[in-house]
Amino acid sequence: MEKQDAHFRHILLYYFRKGKNASQAHKKLCAVYGNEALKERQCQNWFAKLLFIRPHKDITKLKE
Protein backbone atom coordinates (compact mmCIF):
# COMPACT_ATOMS: atom_id res chain seq x y z
CA MET A 1 0.00 0.00 0.00
CA GLU A 2 2.82 2.39 0.82
CA LYS A 3 4.28 1.90 -2.66
CA GLN A 4 0.92 2.78 -4.20
CA ASP A 5 0.63 5.89 -2.00
CA ALA A 6 4.04 7.07 -3.20
CA HIS A 7 2.90 6.52 -6.77
CA PHE A 8 -0.22 8.64 -6.20
CA ARG A 9 1.90 11.38 -4.57
CA HIS A 10 4.07 11.53 -7.67
CA ILE A 11 1.00 11.80 -9.86
CA LEU A 12 -0.41 14.57 -7.66
CA LEU A 13 2.92 16.41 -7.85
CA TYR A 14 2.77 16.16 -11.64
CA TYR A 15 -0.72 17.68 -11.77
CA PHE A 16 0.24 20.31 -9.20
CA ARG A 17 3.15 21.43 -11.36
CA LYS A 18 0.86 21.53 -14.41
CA GLY A 19 -1.33 24.03 -12.58
CA LYS A 20 -4.30 21.73 -11.94
CA ASN A 21 -6.27 21.91 -8.73
CA ALA A 22 -6.96 19.04 -6.34
CA SER A 23 -10.43 18.39 -7.71
CA GLN A 24 -9.17 18.10 -11.27
CA ALA A 25 -6.35 15.79 -10.20
CA HIS A 26 -8.81 13.62 -8.25
CA LYS A 27 -11.07 13.25 -11.29
CA LYS A 28 -8.13 12.20 -13.45
CA LEU A 29 -6.91 9.69 -10.85
CA CYS A 30 -10.38 8.17 -10.56
CA ALA A 31 -10.69 7.92 -14.32
CA VAL A 32 -7.55 5.79 -14.46
CA TYR A 33 -7.49 3.94 -11.12
CA GLY A 34 -11.17 3.81 -10.19
CA ASN A 35 -13.21 5.62 -7.56
CA GLU A 36 -11.34 4.03 -4.67
CA ALA A 37 -7.88 5.31 -5.65
CA LEU A 38 -7.87 8.34 -3.35
CA LYS A 39 -10.59 10.38 -1.77
CA GLU A 40 -10.91 13.96 -2.94
CA ARG A 41 -10.08 15.19 0.55
CA GLN A 42 -6.76 13.29 0.45
CA CYS A 43 -5.91 15.05 -2.81
CA GLN A 44 -6.77 18.39 -1.24
CA ASN A 45 -4.54 17.65 1.75
CA TRP A 46 -1.60 16.78 -0.50
CA PHE A 47 -2.09 19.90 -2.60
CA ALA A 48 -2.11 21.95 0.60
CA LYS A 49 1.20 20.36 1.63
CA LEU A 50 2.69 21.07 -1.79
CA LEU A 51 1.70 24.73 -1.56
CA PHE A 52 3.66 25.27 1.65
CA ILE A 53 6.67 23.01 1.15
CA ARG A 54 10.09 24.57 1.14
CA PRO A 55 11.89 24.33 -2.23
CA HIS A 56 14.92 22.51 -0.78
CA LYS A 57 12.89 19.67 0.77
CA ASP A 58 12.58 16.37 -1.02
CA ILE A 59 8.88 15.99 -1.85
CA THR A 60 9.16 12.20 -2.20
CA LYS A 61 9.97 11.93 1.52
CA LEU A 62 6.75 13.57 2.66
CA LYS A 63 4.61 11.45 4.94
CA GLU A 64 0.88 11.76 5.49
C-alpha positions, 0 to 999 in steps of 0.5 A, spaced: 500 500 500 505 504 501 508 503 494 501 505 491 501 511 496 508 514 493 505 513 486 499 517 487 503 522 490 508 523 484 501 523 480 499 529 484 505 532 484 505 532 476 498 535 476 500 540 481 506 542 477 501 543 471 497 548 474 491 543 476 487 543 482 486 538 487 479 536 484 481 536 477 487 531 479 482 527 483 477 526 477 483 524 473 486 519 478 479 516 478 478 515 471 484 511 471 485 507 477 477 507 479 473 511 484 477 508 490 484 510 488 484 516 493 478 520 496 478 527 494 479 530 501 486 526 500 488 530 494 486 536 497 490 535 503 496 533 499 495 539 494 495 543 501 502 540 503 505 542 496 503 549 496 507 550 503 513 546 502 520 549 502 523 548 495 529 545 498 525 539 501 525 532 497 517 531 496 518 524 495 519 523 503 513 527 505 509 522 509 501 523 510 
